Amino acid sequence: MKRLVISGALLLLLLGLSAAHVFCLYNLTEGLTSALTQAQTCAEQGDWDAAAAITERARERWMENESYLHATLHHRDIDAVLTCFGETLAYLNGQERQPAEYAAANSRLVTQLELLLEGELPTWKNLL
């Protein structure tokens, strides 16, 4: 009976930690996605400096959470997001303003963040 109680407690602990991880990742990716959408709006209005500043702050927030992310996610996924951030910032900080290329890079970055969260959700697709 003692083993059953300990096993049940460990299972509940793991479920709780998994739920906390998904909640934290949701908050991080939602905040970053919102900021990147705001940056896209600034770029569409011609305010490239504001778009660059917002995107840089989003990248810094990502980097602040990097040790947590490396402990909980696949490294290739984290590297893909960093690569997308670099690409997006390169379009924003470049001398030639290329709205279409920036929009595509920003869209890839947002999609990469959404896929990160989707991959951690407890869905049938992820469980099977």
Secondary structure, DSSP 8 states (H G I E B T S, - for coil): -HHHHHHHHHHHHHHHHHHHHHHHHHHHHHHHHHHHHHHHHHHHTT-HHHHHHHHHHHHHHHHHTHHHHHHHS-HHHHHHHHHHHHHHHHHHHSSS--HHHHHHHHHHHHHHHHHHHHHHS--HHHH-
